[in-house]
Amino acid sequence: MSEYPLSYYLANIVRRAVLFATRTTKGIDPNKVVFSCFGGRSYGDNTRVISERLHERCPDAKIVWQFSRDNLARLSREVPDYVKSVEYRSLEAVREFATARVWVDNFAKGHYLRLAKGRQYYIQTWHGDRAIKKIGYDENKPSQRRLEEKCSRITTASTFGERMYRTAFAYRGEYIKAGSPRNDLLVAEDPAERARIRRGLDIPEGIGLLLYAPTYREKKEMIPKAVQMDLGRTLDCLEKKTGKTWKCLFRAHYLSAGIDLEAVKGRTVDVTEYPDMTELLLAADMVLTDYSSCALDYIVMDRPALFYIPDWDNYVATRGVYFDVRESPLMTADNQETLEALIEGLTPEKVKQNCAAIRDYFGYYETGRATDAVCDYILERLGNLDRLPE
């Protein structure tokens, strides 16, 4: 039995016909680059910083972004003037794909798409190359092959990521081994930029800032009650430990049904709609999650990242993971008391040693120039490609 309705396949037949017809009649624009982020839901993540840096380095590049129907009007007003916005998966978007030299994405692309070999290039940045939960083919085996198998390049920030993409996407190509473009901001760790972000969040100077970022749960009622950590007690523990006031930035996963924050009203700031997760990481003094890889980006700054995983056995059984976090250097807690004990035991030296151990475990190689490395690859392929090898 097919995993998709018949209408899905029929729509894709039409899209593919439009793709090939447009490419045949219009040709490929040697200066066009098409971007997308989280299936058209966002203007952010790795793809945003690449897009903006590409424009700085090559103002003549034609930059197109695709946004989902629900977000098109809003995001079209937020993007820079030089960006052309089109509706995600629309026939107009298909025509942009057909005529673009380069595609850049951080999410899986549609099955209907096909690259013109040697004339078009697809760069996949994904949204975290140190995943805990399984992705792609490692998570499930769809009835259709993923276009990510045919990527021209995938960006990586670790040897763990290199291995993961080989199995998750059945990818056998080369990598851009310079790090995650979005993490260039964290590697730089500019105090002035950190202060600017905190001012924008209305966080007074001297306030401790906990970023709480639980990962994807299909429905709120599927979240075990034990997973709904006591944020009030956690903030109390941080205040007792440090002797200063703490607030919590709460960021639900973009598909999460959310968690009730009424009990800590006044001590939290809902940043679920904040456009740039990396800026929130830079602003935070500590990150707390369950299974999100955002904490594995965060540790490049030698700041504490804690993992609250009371439902580990159930999560492994229903979602699947790449490794047992309890046998890794990650600081994990399986109940509120253990979490508070972790916090109480933190010291600057212990945090620094833990972050170094995590980086070694995953084989990090964040360089701080990942964005420019991707732009280098794109710029080499814009213009006349006759002299370039595949």
C-alpha positions in Angstrom: 0.0 0.0 0.0 1.3 3.4 -0.9 2.4 5.9 1.8 0.9 8.8 -0.3 -2.6 9.4 -1.8 -3.1 9.1 -5.5 -3.5 12.9 -5.8 0.1 13.3 -4.5 1.5 11.2 -7.4 -0.7 12.9 -10.0 0.4 16.4 -8.8 4.0 15.3 -9.0 3.6 14.0 -12.5 2.4 17.5 -13.5 5.2 19.2 -11.6 7.8 16.9 -13.3 6.4 17.6 -16.7 6.5 21.4 -16.1 10.1 21.0 -14.8 11.4 19.3 -18.0 9.3 21.5 -20.3 10.6 24.7 -18.7 14.2 23.5 -18.7 14.0 22.6 -22.3 12.3 25.8 -23.5 13.9 28.3 -21.2 17.3 26.8 -20.4 19.2 27.4 -17.2 20.0 30.8 -15.9 23.7 30.7 -15.0 23.3 33.3 -12.2 20.2 32.0 -10.4 20.2 30.3 -7.0 17.0 28.9 -5.4 16.8 28.6 -1.6 14.4 26.9 0.8 14.3 26.3 4.6 12.3 23.7 6.5 9.9 23.0 3.7 9.1 26.7 3.1 8.2 27.4 6.7 11.1 29.8 7.4 13.6 32.3 6.2 16.5 31.2 8.4 19.0 28.5 9.5 22.0 27.6 7.3 20.3 28.7 4.1 19.6 32.2 5.2 23.2 33.0 6.1 24.4 31.5 2.8 21.9 33.5 0.9 22.8 36.8 2.6 26.6 36.2 2.3 26.2 35.2 -1.4 24.5 38.5 -2.1 27.3 40.4 -0.3 29.9 38.7 -2.4 28.0 38.6 -5.7 25.2 41.2 -5.9 24.4 40.1 -9.5 23.3 36.6 -8.3 19.6 36.1 -8.7 18.3 34.8 -5.4 14.9 33.1 -5.2 13.3 31.8 -2.0 10.3 29.5 -1.7 7.8 29.8 1.2 4.8 27.7 2.0 1.4 29.2 1.2 0.7 29.9 4.9 3.9 31.9 5.3 4.4 33.4 1.8 2.7 36.8 2.5 4.5 37.3 5.9 7.9 36.1 4.9 7.8 38.0 1.5 7.7 41.2 3.5 10.6 40.1 5.8 13.2 39.1 3.2 15.6 41.6 1.6 14.5 43.5 -1.4 16.8 41.6 -3.7 15.0 38.3 -3.0 12.3 37.0 -5.2 9.7 35.0 -3.2 7.5 32.2 -4.7 5.1 29.7 -3.2 6.6 26.4 -2.2 5.7 23.5 -4.5 3.7 25.7 -6.8 4.2 25.5 -10.6 6.0 28.9 -10.4 8.4 27.3 -7.9 9.0 24.3 -10.2 9.9 26.7 -13.0 12.4 28.4 -10.8 14.0 25.1 -10.0 14.0 24.2 -13.7 16.0 27.3 -14.6 18.3 27.7 -11.6 22.0 26.9 -11.6 22.1 26.0 -7.9 19.6 24.7 -5.3 20.3 25.2 -1.6 18.1 23.5 1.1 18.2 22.4 4.7 15.4 19.9 4.4 14.4 17.0 2.1 13.2 18.0 -1.4 10.2 16.8 -3.3 10.3 13.5 -5.1 9.3 15.1 -8.4 12.5 17.1 -8.8 15.4 16.1 -11.1 18.7 17.8 -11.6 20.2 18.4 -15.0 23.5 16.5 -14.6 26.5 18.7 -15.1 24.4 21.8 -15.4 22.6 22.1 -12.1 23.9 21.7 -8.5 22.1 20.8 -5.3 23.7 21.8 -2.0 22.2 20.2 1.1 23.0 21.8 4.5 20.5 19.9 6.6 19.7 21.4 10.0 22.1 19.6 12.3 24.8 16.9 11.4 25.0 15.5 14.9 21.5 14.1 15.3 20.4 12.0 18.2 17.2 10.8 16.6 17.4 8.9 13.4 16.6 10.7 10.1 16.0 9.8 6.4 16.4 6.2 5.4 17.7 5.4 8.9 14.3 6.3 10.3 12.1 4.8 7.6 12.2 3.4 4.1 9.9 5.4 1.8 8.5 4.0 -1.4 10.5 6.6 -3.4 14.2 7.4 -3.4 15.3 10.7 -1.9 16.8 13.3 -4.1 19.5 13.8 -1.4 21.2 10.8 -2.8 22.1 12.9 -5.8 23.3 16.0 -4.0 26.3 17.8 -5.5 27.6 18.5 -2.0 26.5 18.2 1.6 27.9 20.5 4.3 29.3 18.8 7.4 30.7 19.9 10.7 31.8 16.5 12.1 33.0 13.0 11.2 29.8 11.8 12.9 27.8 13.8 10.3 29.8 12.3 7.4 28.9 8.8 8.6 25.2 9.8 9.2 24.6 11.1 5.8 26.1 8.0 4.1 23.3 5.9 5.7 20.5 8.5 6.2 20.6 9.7 2.5 22.6 6.9 0.9 24.9 9.7 -0.2 28.2 8.8 -1.8 29.4 12.2 -2.9 31.8 14.7 -1.5 31.3 17.0 1.5 32.0 20.7 2.1 33.9 20.1 5.4 34.0 23.5 7.0 31.2 23.3 9.6 27.5 24.4 9.7 27.1 27.9 8.2 24.7 29.0 10.9 27.4 28.1 13.5 29.9 30.7 12.2 28.0 33.1 14.6 28.7 30.8 17.6 32.4 30.3 16.7 32.9 34.0 16.5 31.0 34.5 19.8 31.0 38.3 19.5 30.0 39.9 22.8 28.5 42.9 21.1 26.2 40.7 19.0 25.2 38.7 22.1 24.4 42.0 23.9 22.3 43.2 20.9 20.3 40.0 20.8 19.6 40.1 24.5 18.5 43.7 24.3 16.1 42.7 21.5 14.6 40.0 23.8 14.3 42.6 26.6 16.6 40.7 28.9 18.2 43.1 31.4 22.0 42.9 31.9 23.0 40.4 34.7 20.0 38.1 34.2 20.8 34.4 33.6 19.2 33.0 30.5 18.2 29.4 30.1 17.1 28.3 26.6 14.7 25.4 26.9 14.2 23.8 23.5 12.4 20.4 23.6 12.3 18.5 20.3 9.4 17.3 18.1 6.4 15.6 19.5 3.4 15.0 17.2 0.8 15.8 19.8 0.9 17.3 23.3 -1.1 14.4 24.7 1.7 12.1 23.5 4.2 13.8 25.8 4.6 11.7 29.0 3.8 13.8 32.1 7.3 13.1 33.4 8.8 14.8 30.4 7.1 18.1 31.3 9.9 19.3 33.4 9.2 21.6 36.4 10.6 24.8 34.9 9.9 26.7 38.1 12.0 24.4 40.2 14.7 24.4 37.6 14.9 28.2 37.6 14.9 28.2 41.4 17.8 25.8 41.3 19.8 28.0 38.9 19.2 31.0 41.0 20.3 29.3 44.2 23.4 28.0 42.4 24.5 31.3 40.9 23.0 33.9 43.2 21.3 35.8 40.4 17.9 36.0 38.7 17.2 33.6 35.8 14.7 33.7 33.0 13.8 31.0 30.5 13.5 31.3 26.7 11.1 28.6 25.7 11.3 27.4 22.0 8.9 24.7 20.9 10.0 22.6 17.9 8.4 23.9 14.7 6.1 20.9 14.6 5.5 20.6 18.3 2.1 21.0 19.9 3.8 22.9 22.7 4.0 22.6 26.5 2.0 24.5 29.1 4.0 27.3 30.6 1.2 28.9 32.7 2.9 27.7 35.9 6.0 29.9 35.2 4.3 32.9 33.7 6.5 36.0 34.1 9.7 33.9 34.2 9.6 32.7 30.6 9.7 34.3 27.2 8.1 32.4 24.3 10.6 32.5 21.4 9.0 29.8 19.3 8.5 32.3 16.5 11.9 33.9 16.8 13.4 33.6 13.3 17.0 32.6 14.2 17.7 29.8 16.6 21.4 30.4 16.4 21.0 33.9 17.8 19.1 32.5 20.8 21.9 30.1 21.4 24.4 32.9 21.4 22.3 34.8 23.9 21.7 31.9 26.3 23.8 31.1 29.3 22.7 27.4 29.4 20.7 25.2 27.0 18.3 22.5 28.2 16.7 20.0 25.7 15.6 16.4 25.4 16.8 15.2 22.0 17.5 18.4 20.0 20.8 18.7 18.2 20.8 22.5 18.9 22.6 21.7 22.2 25.3 20.0 20.2 25.8 23.3 18.3 25.8 25.2 21.5 28.8 23.5 23.1 31.2 25.1 20.6 31.1 28.1 23.0 32.1 26.0 26.1 28.7 26.7 27.8 26.6 24.1 29.6 24.1 21.9 27.7 21.9 19.5 29.6 19.6 16.8 28.3 16.4 15.9 30.2 15.4 12.4 29.1 13.0 10.7 31.5 11.2 8.9 28.6 14.4 7.6 27.0 13.3 4.0 26.7 9.9 4.9 25.2 11.6 7.4 22.8 14.0 4.9 21.5 11.2 2.4 20.9 9.0 4.8 19.0 11.5 7.1 17.2 14.9 5.4 17.0 18.3 6.9 17.9 21.9 6.8 16.6 23.5 6.2 19.9 22.8 5.8 23.6 23.1 9.2 25.1 23.6 7.7 28.5 26.9 6.1 27.3 28.2 9.4 25.7 29.7 12.5 27.3 26.3 14.3 27.2 25.1 15.4 30.6 21.8 13.7 31.0 19.1 13.6 33.7 16.2 11.2 33.9 14.2 13.0 36.6 13.8 16.4 38.2 16.1 15.6 41.1 18.9 14.3 38.8 18.6 17.5 36.7 19.0 19.7 39.8 21.9 17.7 41.0 23.6 18.2 37.6 23.1 22.0 37.9 24.3 22.1 41.4 27.5 20.3 40.4 28.4 22.5 37.5 31.7 24.4 37.6 33.4 26.4 34.8 36.2 23.8 34.5 33.7 20.9 34.5 31.7 22.6 31.7 34.8 23.3 29.6 36.0 19.7 30.0 32.5 18.3 29.1 32.2 20.4 26.0 35.7 19.3 24.8 34.7 15.7 25.4 31.5 16.1 23.3 33.4 17.7 20.5 35.9 14.9 20.5 33.1 12.3 20.7 31.5 13.6 17.5 34.7 14.6 15.7 33.9 18.3 15.4 35.5 20.6 12.8 33.6 23.8 13.0 35.9 26.4 11.3 33.9 29.7 11.6 34.1 30.1 7.8 31.5 27.5 6.7 29.3 30.2 5.0 32.1 31.4 2.8 33.1 27.8 2.0 29.6 27.2 0.6 29.6 30.5 -1.2 33.0 29.6 -2.8 31.4 26.4 -4.2 28.4 28.3 -5.5 30.4 31.1 -7.1 32.6 28.6 -8.9 29.5 27.2 -10.5 27.7 30.4 -11.5 28.3 31.9 -14.9 29.9 29.9 -17.7 30.3 26.3 -16.6 31.9 25.0 -19.8 35.4 24.8 -18.2 34.2 23.3 -15.0 34.4 19.5 -14.4 31.4 17.8 -12.8 
